[in-house]
């Protein structure tokens, strides 16, 4: 409470009204938190704001982000007071995105469908389970935006070996061989990054691992629909431009 | 029937004796220990034995520690896991997870599971991690779903059942479809995933129009229970999303705001009971599920008590999901006029688009996630109750994968009698009659601990850790620890000496809202520490 009081005292008188409004409407637990310190919505402290943008966001909301508009609840004067209060936050904290959420690149509807298929949550995130593209997914398999052509069904299988630890045998991608070895265990529907003692591990370059089995949730036609997103991702690479 | 229930009690007591082996003290989520060295007559002599600072103070220490064979395992908000000698607090090992990303549900961690020589951790960036309990070295990690895509993560403690560790997920206020995931404890390999929202061609899918099933919430952010005899895993499922906006998801919205019972070997649904069909109030049903055997109408029943945000405790038959009763534990409730003897909600008050509606309890819940305790000795269920209301207003919103999807707003308001308050209350779980209550200076946000010494322990935001007589609520002992309480106290024994341990250090989202609710109260103190108490050793 102390820091909050100090903060309000140093702000302009009008901002104090804004502070009270902010406390009642914006500081609720799912939203911006005490004095903009962040709830589930982004931290407001520590960013540089344009006051007219803040005014319009408080008024009309950001429907895509779940931020409600307050033009029906508050008068224009009250929204102005909240805006002034929010403007007092600039420089009051570390300048970083609290949540680290990357906003998605806007794509054409066709590419959007292609991307959605690639990361399909209804297929346990589809290709994204093993491939990171454009900021989503896991870096298990190769970076597909570095290729110019793709064997979407068969994959390359490059680097996949047969690993043996005691009685266990499984397909694996070895990352860091040594006395302590990190490897991807591909014998699981969700790949497992395992750390094993190098002395316990035996590998065989031959592997029966099959990318076609990993992609069976997609029909051939669906795999073709994924291709445009990968072509787009390829074009985003500096060396492809 | 009686033999079985006795056996169940015996097994549960054996588990609780000496160790605090699982998140809820036993698989039945009792938060009760059969240890009775510390009791109502000597608790006044309880004195600090040791303390430990984790050093990770963001969001406080919300975890419930685990103690097995004299070793305490505790996890911090960022996902550090610390193993300590439970008798003197000496550090055995420390593992520091560093989350790469965070979902809007933040860096919060409510505990680990320990089984088969492994410590199981869920992380703020939605990974599951298996750590060697002897050495503290990571053996495996699994990305459950990219947190940047799903906007979800793990804050709850996993539950280890037989060969698998079961992990829940947040995401109930986002455009996300919730699930439980079971991984092999030793290898991290995938065993099964149960989606809380049925997909196309599954039973219950018809309760979701169009594509609403893809982002309908149904998170599983707290920890379930397990009945070994019935081989059933019980888990509470959270609210439907968008939380307040109903127009995109007309229908019951299975299995949101429900209890689900799964076969832990396969992840297949055995039964479900939906407490709040078509939830529009953000009434998560994710909280602890207390399993006990008690006579109902002269017949022993295998019961499950479930006290939720909605301000009711549901009593179900845990063998088949049959509704037995629901009783109101809050004083202020107007979201429904009542619940019939058959379990139907009557007199629903649903928020509308663009119109405020005064609803009690609030979306914070008639109880927050801090867990209840059940004492088989007193036969009482102890609940941390919150009396608060809110103005709910639905708003148009289109879901975007992984982004917050609330579909409205809520403004916390005091109840009609003018005061937001929190208190501890003891209830007869069969009738709902309140035996005693203890008002808080503000409210109670730490989990409760009951013991066979007829004691009830918990802490408050003001820093006090205290013991009550579990029979009448009389305060017998209190200690100012210096930090606000939001974690889970436990008790255990090492070499015949009983200890009571409490996490301390204020945190959580609701914690950040404390000053808005209680502007005249002192700010709860942050921190992240364990403080452990015992009776003075003989000869001292």
Interface residues (C-beta under 8 A of the other chain):
Chain A: X1 X2 X4 X23 X24 X25 X27 X28 X29 X30 X33 X34 X37 X38 X39 X40 X41 X61 X63 X64 X65 X66 X68 X69 X72 X73 X98 X99 X100 X101 X102 X116 X119 X121 X122 X124 X125 X128 X135 X136 X137 X138 X168 X185 X187 X188 X189 X190 X191 X192 X193 X194 X195 X196
Chain B: X100 X101 X102 X103 X104 X105 X106 X137 X138 X139 X140 X141 X142 X143 X144 X145 X146 X148 X149 X150 X151 X173 X176 X177 X181 X183 X187 X188 X189 X190 X193 X199 X214 X354 X363 X364 X393 X395 X396 X397 X398 X400 X401 X402 X403 X404 X405 X406 X408 X409 X410 X411 X412 X509 X510 X512 X513 X515 X516 X519 X521 X522 X523
